[in-house]
């Protein structure tokens, strides 16, 4: 379980344009590829307990995974964005 605070999650949600259920400009295929490079199956049932949008899966990922794994993915997403 990551130690992201609600404020940090909100800031990341804003940074990654997650308000509408999307994450950055990832499609289902490109987000699967991105997380696949980290050996994570983002579309697995594990991350869909709150819903199946990319943003809901990412929020569940943040809740379930370790700080190390979440940090690596966040850094990768930031590097993808900029």
N, C-alpha and C positions, 0 to 999 in steps of 0.2 A: 504494500500500500504506500503510495507516494505521500509526502508530507506537504503537498501544495495546499496553500490556504485558499479559502473562498475568494479572497481578493486577488490572489495570483491567478486562479482559474479564470476569474472574470477578465483580468488583463490579457491573458492569453487568448481567451475567447474573442475579445475585441481585436487583438493583433491578427488573429487568424480568420477574421470575418465569419464567425460561427453563428451569428444571430438567426440566420434563416435555415439552419440545418446543414449548410455546406461548410467546407473547410478550405480556405484559400480558393484556388481554382482547381482543386483535385476532382477528378471524376472517380467513379467507383474503381475503375481499372488502375488509374495512376496512384491512388492512395494505397491500393493493394500492393502495387509494385514498391512504393516507398517503404511501407512497413515490412514487406517481404524481405527487403535488404537488411532489415534488423531482425529477421527470423520471427516475425510476429504476424499472425493471421488476423488482421484487424476486422475481417468480415465474419469471424467465428462467433458462435452463439455466446461465447464467454463475454463479449463486449456488447451484446444486444439486449441485455436485460431491461434497459430503459427505452429502447427503440432502435430503429435500423438506419436512421440518418447518419451521415458521416460525423456530424458534430456530436450526436448522442453516443456513438461508438467511441469517439475520442475522449469524451468526458468520462466514460466508464473505464477506458484504458487508463486514464490518469488516476482514477480512484483505485484500481486494482493492482497496478504494477509498481515496482520499486522506484525509488528516486533515481537510481542509475539509469534504468531503462527509460523512464519518462524524460529525464534530462537529455539523454541522447536523441530521443525523438524530437523533442522541442528544439534542440539546437539544429538538427537536420531540417526541420520545417522552417526555421528562421533563415537558414542558409538557402533553402529553396525559394523563399519569398524574396530575398534580397540578394 
